Amino acid sequence: VQLQESGGGSAQSGGSLRLSCAVSGDIDNLYHLGWFRQAPGNEREGVAIIDSDGSTIYTDSVKGRFTISRDNAKNMLYLQMNTLKPEDTAVYYCVADPRAGFTLRYRLLRPITVKYWGPGTQVTVSS
């Protein structure tokens, strides 16, 4: 499985960006797909995860502003980011894992449990 992010860049506070992730391999076998991020000096944190049934979870700081979605027919994962804030500035990583057995919340809080990672895309939000 290979993951490739696109759509990162710069935005003003209050603006929007849409991240995309192209998934090579059989996306139907990927139980969890999601987005993590890492800001300078910070640990990687889970942003949003979607499972194969379409259930989702978000970290509290992005609830109501970000929306995760997957299109299995196109082998794509998306993250729509609205009302961006400077604290959203980070490198965003597309992630995937084929293994069931972890809840969405457990996976969101533990990046070490994620098997596949994309190279990352920079998002910079200016005030």
Stockholm file with secondary structure:
# STOCKHOLM 1.0

chainA/1-127         VQLQESGGGSAQSGGSLRLSCAVSGDIDNLYHLGWFRQAPGNEREGVAIIDSDGSTIYTDSVKGRFTISRDNAKNMLYLQMNTLKPEDTAVYYCVADPRAGFTLRYRLLRPITVKYWGPGTQVTVSS
#=GR chainA/1-127 SS CEEEEECCEEEETTCCEEEEEEEESCGGGCSEEEEEEECTTSCCEEEEEEETTSCEEECGGGTTTEEEEEETTTTEEEEEECSCCGGGCEEEEEEEECCCSSCHHHHHHCGGGCCEECCCEEEEEEC
#=GC SS_cons         CEEEEECCEEEETTCCEEEEEEEESCGGGCSEEEEEEECTTSCCEEEEEEETTSCEEECGGGTTTEEEEEETTTTEEEEEECSCCGGGCEEEEEEEECCCSSCHHHHHHCGGGCCEECCCEEEEEEC
//
